[in-house]
Amino acid sequence: MAASIANHLARNKMARVAGGLYLSFVLASILADVLGHIGKGTPQLVYETILTSEW
């Protein structure tokens, strides 16, 4: 009986860890998508900005 309770608790803990990792992945994907759209936009505009930059 004690082994089945321990096994159940271990599976619950593993499920929570997996759910946390999945949630982290989803949030990181959303953040990357939002940050990926910050900037000039088209490759041509980025290229022109690099060429005209004074650094």
Phi and psi restraints in degrees (value plus and minus 20) as a CYANA .aco file:
   2 ALA   PHI     -85.4   -45.4
   2 ALA   PSI     -54.3   -14.3
   3 ALA   PHI     -87.0   -47.0
   3 ALA   PSI     -58.3   -18.3
   4 SER   PHI     -90.3   -50.3
   4 SER   PSI     -54.1   -14.1
   5 ILE   PHI     -87.5   -47.5
   5 ILE   PSI     -63.2   -23.2
   6 ALA   PHI     -83.7   -43.7
   6 ALA   PSI     -59.8   -19.8
   7 ASN   PHI     -84.8   -44.8
   7 ASN   PSI     -61.0   -21.0
   8 HIS   PHI     -83.7   -43.7
   8 HIS   PSI     -63.8   -23.8
   9 LEU   PHI     -85.1   -45.1
   9 LEU   PSI     -58.6   -18.6
  10 ALA   PHI     -85.4   -45.4
  10 ALA   PSI     -59.9   -19.9
  11 ARG   PHI     -87.4   -47.4
  11 ARG   PSI     -57.9   -17.9
  12 ASN   PHI     -83.2   -43.2
  12 ASN   PSI     -62.2   -22.2
  13 LYS   PHI     -85.1   -45.1
  13 LYS   PSI     -62.4   -22.4
  14 MET   PHI     -83.3   -43.3
  14 MET   PSI     -58.8   -18.8
  15 ALA   PHI     -86.6   -46.6
  15 ALA   PSI     -59.3   -19.3
  16 ARG   PHI     -86.4   -46.4
  16 ARG   PSI     -60.6   -20.6
  17 VAL   PHI     -84.4   -44.4
  17 VAL   PSI     -65.1   -25.1
  18 ALA   PHI     -83.0   -43.0
  18 ALA   PSI     -60.6   -20.6
  19 GLY   PHI     -84.9   -44.9
  19 GLY   PSI     -58.9   -18.9
  20 GLY   PHI     -85.0   -45.0
  20 GLY   PSI     -61.5   -21.5
  21 LEU   PHI     -85.1   -45.1
  21 LEU   PSI     -60.7   -20.7
  22 TYR   PHI     -83.6   -43.6
  22 TYR   PSI     -65.1   -25.1
  23 LEU   PHI     -81.9   -41.9
  23 LEU   PSI     -60.7   -20.7
  24 SER   PHI     -81.8   -41.8
  24 SER   PSI     -61.3   -21.3
  25 PHE   PHI     -83.0   -43.0
  25 PHE   PSI     -63.9   -23.9
  26 VAL   PHI     -83.9   -43.9
  26 VAL   PSI     -65.5   -25.5
  27 LEU   PHI     -84.6   -44.6
  27 LEU   PSI     -59.5   -19.5
  28 ALA   PHI     -85.2   -45.2
  28 ALA   PSI     -56.9   -16.9
  29 SER   PHI     -85.6   -45.6
  29 SER   PSI     -61.9   -21.9
  30 ILE   PHI     -85.2   -45.2
  30 ILE   PSI     -64.0   -24.0
  31 LEU   PHI     -82.3   -42.3
  31 LEU   PSI     -62.6   -22.6
  32 ALA   PHI     -84.1   -44.1
  32 ALA   PSI     -57.9   -17.9
  33 ASP   PHI     -85.8   -45.8
  33 ASP   PSI     -62.6   -22.6
  34 VAL   PHI     -86.2   -46.2
  34 VAL   PSI     -66.4   -26.4
  35 LEU   PHI     -89.6   -49.6
  35 LEU   PSI     -46.6    -6.6
  36 GLY   PHI     -89.2   -49.2
  36 GLY   PSI     -40.9    -0.9
  37 HIS   PHI    -115.7   -75.7
  37 HIS   PSI     -14.9    25.1
  38 ILE   PHI    -106.7   -66.7
  38 ILE   PSI     110.9   150.9
  39 GLY   PHI     121.5   161.5
  39 GLY   PSI    -184.1  -144.1
  40 LYS   PHI     -91.3   -51.3
  40 LYS   PSI     -60.6   -20.6
  41 GLY   PHI     102.1   142.1
  41 GLY   PSI    -116.6   -76.6
  42 THR   PHI     -98.4   -58.4
  42 THR   PSI     133.9   173.9
  43 PRO   PHI     -79.8   -39.8
  43 PRO   PSI     -53.5   -13.5
  44 GLN   PHI     -84.3   -44.3
  44 GLN   PSI     -62.4   -22.4
  45 LEU   PHI     -86.0   -46.0
  45 LEU   PSI     -59.0   -19.0
  46 VAL   PHI     -84.6   -44.6
  46 VAL   PSI     -63.3   -23.3
  47 TYR   PHI     -81.2   -41.2
  47 TYR   PSI     -64.7   -24.7
  48 GLU   PHI     -85.0   -45.0
  48 GLU   PSI     -57.3   -17.3
  49 THR   PHI     -85.9   -45.9
  49 THR   PSI     -61.2   -21.2
  50 ILE   PHI     -83.7   -43.7
  50 ILE   PSI     -62.5   -22.5
  51 LEU   PHI     -85.9   -45.9
  51 LEU   PSI     -56.8   -16.8
  52 THR   PHI    -111.1   -71.1
  52 THR   PSI     -20.5    19.5
  53 SER   PHI     -90.0   -50.0
  53 SER   PSI     125.0   165.0
  54 GLU   PHI    -116.6   -76.6
  54 GLU   PSI     -12.2    27.8
